């Protein structure tokens, strides 16, 4: 993994990879949303509201996946001192927070006609809200360390990223551990409880949004590295 510790070597790969992720991600996302909106049937119980599935599920997946990425970056920063790990953690935080907020918003919109309420303090929804607050706290800590001239995130911020990962299995298992208004796991290793006529566009949107997420992270890493170079140059000029 230290092969890509050099920013110049990383950027040489990240520049073309951004486009390879961005455009297929856009196409798959648009195709999945269009198919889910126009080609799939309405659910026999939930009616047309089931179509929120194609945004809500990828957003939930990327909200949790984003924090998992932050925790991995924090571990690499603290244990292996990887120079790009702090930059990666900071780059993941904003899109992770965005997708978490989208998950909460679409879940609330979906819940109103399905459950009869916009919000319920059950395990799944509450732990997802906690995840959004964790993202906001991480962003605030990372921005504070950047203002202090540390470039990426401080060790304290990295530790926060590791500790916050405790919430990920809580989110995942909340509908199993507690009597939840939220439905149980729909897709497991044993199969899916979602009918095949509704399920297939979900694969397109999950893959599409995941590729878009990767492209956004790479663009933010490139931006942060460029900003760090500019700040380092300005500091050298100021000392000179």
Order of alpha helices (4+ residues) and beta strands (2+ residues): alpha-alpha-alpha-alpha-alpha-alpha-beta-beta-alpha
